[in-house]
Every structure is written in structure tokens, then in C-alpha cells.
Amino acid sequence: MNTILNMSTRRGSRMMIAVAALLACAGAPVAAQPGLAVETRDGADYLDGLAHLFEDANRIAPGVLNSDGPIIRITPDGAISSAENAPLSEADQELGQAAKRLLALYRALGGQPGSHALLLQRTSNGVFAAREGSAGALSKTVGGAMGAALLSIARADASLPAAAASWIPQLATAFQTPGMRPPPYPVARIPRNQRTVINLSGPEIARAGTDAILAGPPGSIINILSTSGDKLQASTVFSQNTPDGFTKLYLYRAGDALTPVASFDVSVGAGRANPAAGEPDDHGATARTATALLPAGATHATGAGQIGAGHDIDMFTLRVTTPGVLSVTSRGSSDVAARLLDSHGNPVAGNDDGGTGYNFELNTAVNPGNYLLSVQHCCGGNGNYQIDTTLAPQ
């Protein structure tokens, strides 16, 4: 049996029909379909988190890793400390940041990392990684340590559906092999409060009939748009109160609301605040829709923004009319990262956590021209931030 679920996000306004929440839990739930495969048309944004982890790993000199350091403790809420209250070196702080991003990435996939902290330590034989209270593993590389930590977290996560549990080792292998990308994540991720179109296909669709009913968690709104043979397309909106993590969609035959024909695992995450009301994005995500930050002839500018969801990107334009050193820093409690691009979209500079706390700070020599500054949350979260921009002419 091969059931396919793919999804794409649409912002168009269609009338939605509410499906009663009682359908979602009525009767004995069926297991997720074996061989379930998922394609997401909104892009594999978990790869951004993967890239950040490898960036952290590459910033740590291999020679530094082959020496003894303190035990670093990273709690599920992202707090980083030394188990012995010893000062953390720059390399140890980088290891802590990598583990913090690992936890955020795991949550973005729908997993629950639990209440136990992660422990990391540099040793003369490699990097030791363990979940507090569990046996650990020694790896030669940071990527290997992150992969071992990921497997330890997943083994203790009872919420993981079978499809995700079988995929996690492939992600762990990708951590251990820089440049390798795992296959697509086999669980559709649906943001809260955002209209999403899903496409189902498989023999159970035909068995459900043309008047099939698709139900989600309490408060969800689902409208079946079309059915044809073994294919079904539906529009979904999950309420803002839907908890993060894994949930299921249930497919029923019309007239039989007690026995689901099939169920589909999905992962629920944060969406944009109130898209149904047509709330505009504060800053565009393309060069055409970017917000002007540094005007021509200016040497200083400030700005502010809000990352509404993990996929949100804020883009700003900077016009440089004289050679100099461009400094761009962020302020606030949001963990945002920045990239500076030239007018052709080529990367010029980038930074994450180079400023105070988890803020970015980039300093780079620039020639006259038009530049783009791309800002987004490092780990799939959201929040407010401020920007200070200074051009020191040379």
C-alpha cells in the first residue's frame, strides 16, 4: 500500500467548511498507513537548520576538538552552561550553540526532546555526546556528535510516528557526512493558522468514496476540494490552539464516522499570526519587495522587524555610494541570523551569534553598489529584532 501526501501553502481566500472535531477521535483509531511517503512543496526548511549545524561545526578548529574541556550542559529550553561551573571557551560555546540548534531543529520536525539536558564534552579522543541519564557516544567530529545526540533524543521520544522514527537515522548520517542531504522528511508539516492545501493519493482514497470526509484535530477546518479515483485534494486550517508536535488526519467514508479508512501523520508548527485576516508581512522576502534600510549617501540607519514564523525572511536594501566598512548588528532577544548579498544575489558576508547574546554582527569591506540584507530566525522560531547599520568610509 503506497499512500502519498503532499502539501503546499496558499494564501487565497476560499470558503472553508468545518469538519466536526468528534470525527477525529471517534472509534478505534487506525495505524498510519505503511509505506506512507510525503512531499512538501513549501521546501525542506529543516535543511536550513542542518546547514547551521554544519556551519557551527566548521567554525571549530579540529585541533581544538582533540583536547579536554568541561562538560557542557544544554537544557531543552536552550540554556547553555558548564556542568562544573567552569568557564566555557569559544569552542565550547560553539558546541553548545550547535546542540541548541539541534534541539530547535528536532522541534521543527515535530519531535518532543523531553526534559533531559544534552551533555557535550571535548576530549583528547573526540567529542562525547549524551542525553542526561543515558549512555553516551564518542565521535571524531562535531557532526558525528550531533548525530549521536539526535539518535539519543529520538529513542526517548514516544511521540515519534513510525515514518519519522525510521527517517531520523538518515538525518543523523547526514550530520556525520557534511554535504550529504537526507531524503525528504516523510511527515507533512502544517503550520497553525495558515491555509494549506494537501494532496492525498492511494487505494484507501477510492475505498472512502467520492463523499469522503477528512477530519483533523479539534478546532481544525478542512474542506475537501476534489476527489478523483485514488486522489484527493483538501484545504486545511489548523487553529492557533493546536499544540505543537504530531497529530493525525483521519479519512472516513460518508455515513460511517466511527471507523476511519486511513490515518495520516502530520506535524504541527507555528504559522503566521492571523493570515486569514490578510495581515501583511512587515518586510518582503525578495529584492523587489525589500524594505529600504540604508539610503544613498547615508552612513547610519536603524530598523526593526518581526519574524512571524520559521519560514519568514525579511529583506532590506542598502545603497553604498563610497567604499568603506559596513557594520550591521541586531538587538533584542530573538536569535536571528543575517546574510549580505550583492545586487546579483551573490553572498558577500553572513553572521549568526556574532553580536551580544544570540544577535548577529557582521563587518565587511564594501564597494559602491546596491546590497541586500536577508534576516531570518536561526532555528525556525519567531520574534522581534532591531537593526543598527553603520558605514565607515575609507
VEXNUMAR-372976 format. One record per residue (C-alpha): chain; z, x, y. Coordinates in Angstrom, 2 decimals, padded with zeros to 5 digits. Layout:
% residues N
REC   unit         Z         X         Y
REC      A         Z         X         Y
...
***
This chain:
% residues 394
REC   unit         Z         X         Y
REC      A    000.00    000.00    000.00
REC      A   -001.01    001.53    003.30
REC      A    000.16   -000.18    006.46
REC      A   -000.90    001.19    009.81
REC      A    000.95    000.59    013.06
REC      A   -000.34    001.97    016.31
REC      A    000.62    001.16    019.84
REC      A   -000.45    001.56    023.44
REC      A    001.25    000.68    026.71
REC      A   -000.34   -001.81    029.07
REC      A    000.87   -002.97    032.46
REC      A   -001.38   -006.02    032.78
REC      A    000.36   -009.38    033.15
REC      A   -000.12   -011.67    030.15
REC      A    001.90   -014.78    029.43
REC      A    004.37   -013.92    026.66
REC      A    005.76   -016.26    024.03
REC      A    009.37   -015.67    022.98
REC      A    010.00   -015.35    019.26
REC      A    013.43   -016.68    018.30
REC      A    015.86   -013.88    017.51
REC      A    017.17   -015.75    014.47
REC      A    013.94   -014.86    012.67
REC      A    014.67   -011.15    012.98
REC      A    017.73   -011.24    010.77
REC      A    017.24   -014.33    008.63
REC      A    017.25   -013.93    004.86
REC      A    017.37   -010.73    002.89
REC      A    015.55   -008.02    004.86
REC      A    012.75   -006.23    003.06
REC      A    012.43   -002.47    002.94
REC      A    009.99   -000.72    005.24
REC      A    006.55   -000.58    003.70
REC      A    005.90    002.51    001.55
REC      A    003.25    004.80    002.92
REC      A    003.74    003.47    006.46
REC      A    001.77    005.52    008.97
REC      A    001.94    005.23    012.73
REC      A   -000.37    006.28    015.52
REC      A    000.79    006.16    019.13
REC      A   -001.86    006.00    021.81
REC      A    000.52    006.94    024.61
REC      A    000.61    010.58    023.48
REC      A    003.08    012.60    021.43
REC      A    005.54    013.29    024.24
REC      A    008.01    014.77    021.77
REC      A    005.73    017.81    021.83
REC      A    006.87    018.42    025.42
REC      A    010.40    018.83    024.09
REC      A    009.09    021.10    021.37
REC      A    007.32    023.25    023.96
REC      A    010.53    023.52    025.99
REC      A    012.41    024.74    022.94
REC      A    009.85    027.43    022.27
REC      A    009.90    028.40    025.94
REC      A    013.64    028.91    025.66
REC      A    013.16    030.99    022.53
REC      A    010.54    033.21    024.13
REC      A    012.78    033.95    027.14
REC      A    015.36    035.62    024.90
REC      A    014.56    039.25    024.11
REC      A    014.51    039.87    020.33
REC      A    016.76    042.91    020.74
REC      A    019.45    040.79    022.39
REC      A    019.43    038.42    019.42
REC      A    020.28    041.22    016.99
REC      A    023.76    041.74    018.40
REC      A    027.05    039.92    018.06
REC      A    028.01    037.23    020.56
REC      A    030.58    034.46    020.86
REC      A    030.31    031.14    019.05
REC      A    028.54    028.70    021.38
REC      A    029.59    025.06    021.11
REC      A    027.16    022.34    022.24
REC      A    028.53    018.80    022.18
REC      A    026.24    015.76    021.68
REC      A    026.57    014.91    025.39
REC      A    025.12    018.33    026.29
REC      A    028.26    020.23    027.34
REC      A    027.95    023.95    026.57
REC      A    030.98    026.22    026.12
REC      A    032.31    029.16    024.14
REC      A    034.49    028.27    021.17
REC      A    036.75    031.21    022.09
REC      A    036.61    030.52    025.85
REC      A    034.72    033.80    026.21
REC      A    032.13    034.21    029.00
REC      A    028.57    033.39    027.96
REC      A    025.82    035.91    028.60
REC      A    022.39    034.86    029.86
REC      A    021.05    034.97    026.28
REC      A    023.93    032.80    025.05
REC      A    023.31    030.31    027.85
REC      A    019.64    030.16    026.86
REC      A    020.65    029.45    023.26
REC      A    022.92    026.66    024.48
REC      A    020.11    025.15    026.56
REC      A    017.77    025.25    023.54
REC      A    020.35    023.35    021.48
REC      A    020.86    020.86    024.30
REC      A    017.14    020.13    024.33
REC      A    017.14    019.83    020.56
REC      A    019.74    017.05    020.80
REC      A    017.77    015.29    023.55
REC      A    014.57    015.55    021.54
REC      A    016.29    014.12    018.49
REC      A    017.48    011.14    020.54
REC      A    013.99    010.65    021.97
REC      A    012.72    010.28    018.40
REC      A    015.30    007.52    017.83
REC      A    017.88    009.53    015.91
REC      A    021.65    009.47    016.42
REC      A    023.12    013.02    016.49
REC      A    026.64    011.75    015.85
REC      A    029.87    013.08    017.30
REC      A    029.94    016.60    015.84
REC      A    029.03    019.56    018.04
REC      A    026.40    022.19    017.22
REC      A    027.55    025.78    016.81
REC      A    025.32    028.78    017.51
REC      A    026.07    032.48    017.40
REC      A    024.10    035.67    017.84
REC      A    024.85    038.17    015.08
REC      A    023.53    041.58    014.07
REC      A    021.63    039.84    011.25
REC      A    020.13    036.94    013.20
REC      A    021.13    033.61    014.76
REC      A    023.72    031.47    012.99
REC      A    023.47    027.68    013.41
REC      A    025.74    024.98    012.04
REC      A    026.84    021.43    012.67
REC      A    030.59    021.49    013.26
REC      A    032.37    020.73    009.99
REC      A    029.30    021.57    007.85
REC      A    027.87    024.68    006.25
REC      A    025.53    026.69    008.45
REC      A    022.45    028.86    008.08
REC      A    021.46    032.31    009.34
REC      A    017.94    032.66    010.76
REC      A    015.98    035.61    012.08
REC      A    014.60    033.69    015.06
REC      A    015.73    031.08    017.57
REC      A    013.09    028.72    016.22
REC      A    014.48    029.11    012.73
REC      A    018.00    028.40    014.01
REC      A    016.79    025.27    015.82
REC      A    015.04    024.10    012.67
REC      A    018.17    024.63    010.60
REC      A    020.27    022.75    013.18
REC      A    017.76    019.89    013.21
REC      A    017.91    019.52    009.43
REC      A    021.71    019.55    009.51
REC      A    021.76    016.77    012.13
REC      A    019.23    014.67    010.25
REC      A    021.08    014.94    006.94
REC      A    024.14    013.36    008.54
REC      A    022.21    010.58    010.32
REC      A    022.39    007.39    008.25
REC      A    020.20    005.55    010.77
REC      A    017.05    007.53    009.94
REC      A    014.40    005.41    008.19
REC      A    012.64    006.98    005.22
REC      A    009.46    007.77    007.17
REC      A    011.37    009.69    009.84
REC      A    013.59    011.46    007.30
REC      A    010.53    012.76    005.44
REC      A    008.90    013.92    008.70
REC      A    011.89    015.83    010.14
REC      A    011.43    018.86    007.79
REC      A    007.87    019.20    009.12
REC      A    009.23    019.36    012.67
REC      A    011.79    021.93    011.55
REC      A    008.98    024.04    010.11
REC      A    007.14    023.78    013.43
REC      A    010.23    025.15    015.19
REC      A    010.12    028.13    012.86
REC      A    006.39    028.70    013.48
REC      A    005.55    028.94    017.20
REC      A    002.13    027.46    017.89
REC      A    002.32    025.07    014.95
REC      A    002.33    021.35    015.65
REC      A    003.74    018.81    013.22
REC      A    001.67    015.77    012.23
REC      A    002.09    012.61    014.33
REC      A    005.54    011.08    014.27
REC      A    005.41    008.21    011.74
REC      A    007.65    005.79    013.67
REC      A    006.34    003.90    016.70
REC      A    008.48    004.38    019.79
REC      A    008.66    001.32    022.01
REC      A    010.22    001.61    025.49
REC      A    012.58   -001.08    026.71
REC      A    011.49   -003.42    029.49
REC      A    007.85   -002.37    029.20
REC      A    004.93   -004.33    027.82
REC      A    003.50   -002.59    024.75
REC      A    000.51   -003.55    022.61
REC      A    000.85   -002.81    018.88
REC      A   -001.78   -002.95    016.17
REC      A   -000.82   -003.58    012.53
REC      A   -003.09   -003.36    009.52
REC      A   -002.51   -003.68    005.80
REC      A   -002.74   -006.16    002.94
REC      A    000.55   -007.85    003.88
REC      A   -001.07   -008.97    007.16
REC      A   -003.61   -011.04    005.22
REC      A   -000.86   -012.44    002.98
REC      A    001.04   -013.61    006.06
REC      A   -001.96   -015.69    007.12
REC      A   -003.58   -016.41    010.47
REC      A   -000.48   -018.25    011.73
REC      A    001.85   -015.32    011.00
REC      A    004.99   -014.75    013.07
REC      A    006.17   -011.31    014.20
REC      A    009.83   -011.00    015.23
REC      A    011.82   -008.17    016.74
REC      A    015.43   -007.50    017.75
REC      A    017.40   -010.11    019.72
REC      A    016.00   -010.58    023.22
REC      A    012.54   -009.25    022.36
REC      A    009.42   -011.15    023.40
REC      A    006.45   -010.92    021.03
REC      A    003.10   -012.62    021.31
REC      A    000.53   -012.25    018.53
REC      A   -002.77   -011.76    020.36
REC      A   -005.14   -011.84    017.41
REC      A   -005.35   -011.70    013.60
REC      A   -008.38   -010.87    011.51
REC      A   -008.11   -010.25    007.78
REC      A   -005.66   -007.41    007.30
REC      A   -005.39   -006.59    011.03
REC      A   -003.01   -007.97    013.64
REC      A   -002.58   -007.19    017.34
REC      A    000.54   -008.21    019.26
REC      A    002.06   -007.73    022.69
REC      A    005.78   -006.86    022.80
REC      A    008.53   -006.51    025.39
REC      A    011.98   -005.27    024.34
REC      A    014.82   -006.31    026.64
REC      A    016.83   -003.85    028.70
REC      A    019.81   -004.64    026.46
REC      A    018.10   -003.46    023.27
REC      A    020.11   -000.44    022.04
REC      A    018.52    002.99    021.71
REC      A    017.64    004.02    018.18
REC      A    015.83    002.50    015.24
REC      A    015.18   -001.18    014.69
REC      A    012.65   -003.25    012.77
REC      A    009.84   -005.69    013.34
REC      A    009.61   -008.44    010.72
REC      A    006.43   -010.24    009.68
REC      A    006.75   -013.82    008.39
REC      A    004.42   -016.46    007.04
REC      A    004.32   -019.57    009.17
REC      A    006.73   -022.13    007.74
REC      A    008.85   -019.51    005.92
REC      A    011.27   -017.97    008.40
REC      A    013.71   -016.83    005.72
REC      A    011.63   -014.36    003.70
REC      A    009.84   -011.57    005.59
REC      A    006.50   -010.49    004.19
REC      A    006.90   -006.97    005.59
REC      A    009.03   -004.93    007.96
REC      A    008.10   -002.05    010.25
REC      A    010.43    000.65    011.55
REC      A    010.25    001.29    015.29
REC      A    012.24    003.48    017.67
REC      A    013.58    002.03    020.91
REC      A    013.93    004.12    024.04
REC      A    014.23    003.88    027.79
REC      A    011.41    002.27    029.74
REC      A    010.68    001.90    033.42
REC      A    013.09   -000.32    035.33
REC      A    011.65   -003.81    035.70
REC      A    007.90   -003.20    035.20
REC      A    007.36   -006.94    034.81
REC      A    008.17   -007.34    038.49
REC      A    005.45   -004.85    039.33
REC      A    007.78   -002.16    040.64
REC      A    005.59    000.69    041.93
REC      A    006.10    004.28    040.88
REC      A    007.67    006.28    043.71
REC      A    005.22    009.17    043.26
REC      A    001.89    009.22    041.46
REC      A    001.22    011.28    038.36
REC      A   -002.26    012.56    039.29
REC      A   -003.80    014.69    042.02
REC      A   -005.37    011.56    043.54
REC      A   -002.07    009.66    043.71
REC      A    000.19    012.62    044.56
REC      A    002.61    012.46    047.49
REC      A    002.18    014.93    050.38
REC      A    005.16    017.29    050.48
REC      A    004.24    020.42    052.45
REC      A    001.65    019.69    055.18
REC      A   -000.78    022.28    056.51
REC      A    000.90    024.81    058.82
REC      A    004.45    023.85    057.78
REC      A    006.91    026.38    056.40
REC      A    009.62    023.97    055.24
REC      A    009.71    020.50    053.74
REC      A    012.11    018.30    051.80
REC      A    011.51    015.37    049.49
REC      A    013.16    013.17    046.90
REC      A    012.13    011.31    043.80
REC      A    013.20    009.37    040.76
REC      A    012.16    009.95    037.17
REC      A    012.05    006.43    035.77
REC      A    011.52    007.34    032.09
REC      A    010.86    010.31    029.85
REC      A    007.11    010.00    030.31
REC      A    007.29    009.71    034.12
REC      A    005.68    012.55    036.11
REC      A    005.99    012.91    039.88
REC      A    003.20    014.83    041.60
REC      A    003.29    016.36    045.09
REC      A    000.70    018.19    047.22
REC      A    001.39    021.39    049.14
REC      A   -001.12    022.79    051.66
REC      A   -000.70    026.51    052.26
REC      A   -002.54    027.96    055.27
REC      A   -001.18    031.50    055.25
REC      A   -000.33    033.98    052.46
REC      A    003.35    034.05    051.60
REC      A    006.09    033.44    049.06
REC      A    006.55    029.80    048.15
REC      A    010.04    028.73    047.07
REC      A    010.64    025.29    045.59
REC      A    014.07    024.20    044.36
REC      A    015.59    020.94    043.18
REC      A    019.03    019.50    043.86
REC      A    021.04    016.85    042.06
REC      A    022.42    016.19    038.60
REC      A    019.08    015.42    036.89
REC      A    017.69    018.06    034.51
REC      A    014.19    018.28    035.96
REC      A    011.53    020.94    035.45
REC      A    008.61    021.86    037.71
REC      A    005.12    023.32    037.42
REC      A    002.99    024.59    040.29
REC      A   -000.77    024.15    039.85
REC      A   -003.75    025.27    041.91
REC      A   -006.40    022.86    043.18
REC      A   -008.24    023.10    039.84
REC      A   -005.16    022.20    037.81
REC      A   -004.55    025.76    036.58
REC      A   -000.87    026.75    036.19
REC      A    000.47    029.10    038.87
REC      A    004.21    029.04    038.19
REC      A    006.86    026.97    036.47
REC      A    010.60    026.80    036.07
REC      A    013.38    024.90    034.37
REC      A    017.12    025.51    034.91
REC      A    016.50    028.49    037.21
REC      A    018.47    026.89    040.03
REC      A    022.01    025.58    040.31
REC      A    023.17    023.75    037.19
REC      A    020.15    022.23    035.48
REC      A    017.94    022.31    038.59
REC      A    014.69    024.23    038.78
REC      A    013.90    027.05    041.18
REC      A    010.51    028.73    041.39
REC      A    009.46    031.56    043.71
REC      A    005.88    032.75    043.66
REC      A    003.38    034.50    045.92
REC      A    000.59    032.18    047.06
REC      A   -002.66    032.48    048.98
REC      A   -004.02    029.82    051.33
REC      A   -005.13    026.73    049.46
REC      A   -004.12    023.36    048.12
REC      A   -001.47    023.23    045.40
REC      A    000.11    020.55    043.22
REC      A    003.75    020.39    042.20
REC      A    004.48    018.49    038.99
REC      A    008.08    017.33    038.40
REC      A    009.45    015.65    035.27
REC      A    012.67    015.44    033.27
REC      A    013.00    018.34    030.86
REC      A    014.29    016.33    027.91
REC      A    012.99    012.76    028.05
REC      A    015.68    011.38    030.35
REC      A    015.64    009.90    033.84
REC      A    017.41    010.23    037.18
REC      A    017.14    011.11    040.86
REC      A    016.45    014.51    042.41
REC      A    015.78    016.19    045.76
REC      A    013.34    018.99    046.56
REC      A    013.52    021.81    049.13
REC      A    010.31    023.74    049.84
REC      A    010.04    026.91    051.91
REC      A    007.00    029.12    052.63
REC      A    007.87    032.63    053.86
REC      A    004.66    034.06    055.42
REC      A    003.78    037.63    054.55
***
